[in-house]
């Protein structure tokens, strides 16, 4: 899989949030439709973009983030 996708939907999480997420708030959580299979969608955070700049239909690229030793999550960045 290419790791490319399209922003299908998203929410912006504002405080109050769980303590582990407070430093990142507000942050976006996206539902991304994968390029290879429009029926397949993955949830993940959006890194490196202000939440208010997101728009449905934007192209995204997967970015794997290690959040703890041995724990890696698929996150997303705006595609170039």
TORGU-597252 format. One record per atom (N, C-alpha, C): residue in three letters; x, y, z. Coordinates in pm, whole numbers, plus 32768, in hexadecimal, padded with zeros to 4 digits. Layout:
BEGIN
ALAXYZ...
This chain:
BEGIN
UNK80547F8A8000UNK800080008000UNK8059807C8000UNK802880E37FC1UNK8078815D7FB1UNK807C81B4802DUNK801881A78084UNK800F81FF80F8UNK7FCC828380D8UNK7F9A8290805EUNK7F54830A8036UNK7EC082FE8056UNK7E83836E8077UNK7DF5836E8094UNK7DB783F78087UNK7D3583FB809DUNK7CE784768093UNK7C9E848C8117UNK7C9E85078146UNK7C59852881C1UNK7BC2851A81ABUNK7B8884B681EBUNK7AFA849781DBUNK7AA684E48242UNK7AD984EB82BEUNK7A958531832BUNK7AFA854A8399UNK7ADB85A683F5UNK7B3585BE8465UNK7AEB860684D5UNK7B2785FE854BUNK7AF8864A85BFUNK7B71869185FAUNK7B578701863BUNK7BC187498681UNK7BA6873A8716UNK7C0686FC875BUNK7BF886E487EAUNK7C2E875C8838UNK7BD98791888EUNK7BFC880488E2UNK7BFC87D78974UNK7C43882089CBUNK7C3D87FF8A5AUNK7BAD88088A8AUNK7B8487B98AECUNK7BD8875E8B39UNK7BEB86D88AF0UNK7C6486A98AF2UNK7C8886278AB9UNK7CD585DA8B23UNK7CEF855B8B08UNK7D3C850D8B67UNK7DC5854C8B7CUNK7DFF853E8BF3UNK7E80857E8C11UNK7EEE85618BABUNK7EF284EA8B74UNK7F5B84C68B14UNK7F5085168A92UNK7EDC85528A77UNK7EC5859A89FAUNK7EC286318A0BUNK7EC886638A87UNK7EB886F18AA1UNK7F1E87488A5AUNK7F9B871C8A52UNK8004876D8A14UNK7FEB8781897FUNK7F9F87298940UNK7F86873188B0UNK7F058779888BUNK7EAF879388EDUNK7E2B87CC88D0UNK7E36886088ABUNK7DE48890884DUNK7D86884287FDUNK7DD087F48790UNK7D9A8780876DUNK7DD7872D8706UNK7D6986EC86B4UNK7D8F86C58639UNK7D2E868985DEUNK7D3C85F285DDUNK7CCB85AE85DAUNK7CC4851E85C5UNK7C77850A8543UNK7CB884C584E5UNK7C8184BB845DUNK7C53842E843CUNK7BEE842883E6UNK7BC483AC83A6UNK7BF483B98316UNK7C53836382F0UNK7C96836D826EUNK7C6F82F78216UNK7C438318819EUNK7C2082B2813CUNK7C9D829180EAUNK7CC4821180E8UNK7D3F81EA80A3UNK7D3081F0800CUNK7D9B82197FC8UNK7D99822A7F37UNK7D7D81A77EEEUNK7DB281397F21UNK7DA380B97EDBUNK7D1A80797EEAUNK7CCF80A37F4FUNK7C4C80677F68UNK7BF180CF7FA8UNK7BA281187F5AUNK7B4D81827F90UNK7AEE81567FFFUNK7AD480D5800CUNK7A7E80A58077UNK7AC9808B80F9UNK7B4D809680F7UNK7B9F8079816CUNK7BCB80FD81ABUNK7BA98111822AUNK7BC8818E8270UNK7C12816F82F1UNK7C7281C68310UNK7CC581B58388UNK7CBF823683D9UNK7CB98229845EUNK7CB7829B84B8UNK7D4582B684E8UNK7D69833684F1UNK7DEC835B8525UNK7DF483F1853AUNK7E5A841A8580UNK7E7184A88596UNK7EAD84E8851AUNK7EA1856C8512UNK7EDE85B884A5UNK7F51860884E0UNK7FCA85EE84AFUNK8042862C84E4UNK806E86A1848CUNK80A3870984CCUNK80E287758482UNK808787D58439UNK800787D28457UNK7FAA88308417UNK7F4B88678481UNK7F3588E98483UNK7ED5892084E2UNK7E4B88E284C8UNK7E0588B7852FUNK7D838877851BUNK7D2288CC84C9UNK7D26894F84DAUNK7CC889A58493UNK7CE689AE83FCUNK7D5B897B83D1UNK7D7D89808343UNK7D49890682F6UNK7D1488A4833BUNK7CE7882982F9UNK7C64883D82AFUNK7C5A87F9823CUNK7BE187FD81EAUNK7BC6877181B4UNK7B48874981B3UNK7B2186C8817AUNK7B5486C380EAUNK7B8D865080C4UNK7BBE863F803DUNK7C538657802DUNK7C96868E8095UNK7D2686A3808AUNK7D6F861D807FUNK7DDD861F8036UNK7E3085A78026UNK7E8F859D809EUNK7E9A852380D2UNK7EEF85088146UNK7F4F84968127UNK7FBA848E8176UNK801B8422816BUNK803383EB81F7UNK803B83688203UNK805083298285UNK80DA835182BBUNK80E28360833FUNK815E837D8386UNK815A832C8406UNK81B082CB8414UNK81AE8275848AUNK81F582BA84FDUNK81B382BE8571UNK81E7830385E7UNK81F7829F8659UNK827182998690UNK828882448704UNK826482938781UNK81FC826787C7UNK81CC82B0883DUNK8205827988BFUNK823A820088B9UNK827E81C0892AUNK82D5815288EEUNK83308120893CUNK838980B98908UNK8337804188D7UNK834480248855UNK82FC7FB3881BUNK826C7FCF87F6UNK823C804B880AUNK81B2806E87E8UNK81B480D8877AUNK818A80B18702UNK818C810A868EUNK80FE81178659UNK80D581948643UNK804E81AF8610UNK805481ED8586UNK7FF581C9852FUNK7FEC821184B0UNK7FAA829984C8UNK7FF0830184A3UNK7FBD838984AAUNK7FBF83BF841CUNK7F9C843D8409UNK7F9084758382UNK7FD084FD837BUNK8002851F8306UNK803885A482E4UNK7FF985CD8260UNK7FED8651824DUNK7FBD868281CCUNK801F86548160UNK7FEB862680F0UNK803F85F98081UNK807E8672803EUNK80F98663800EUNK813B86D37FC8UNK80F786F47F44
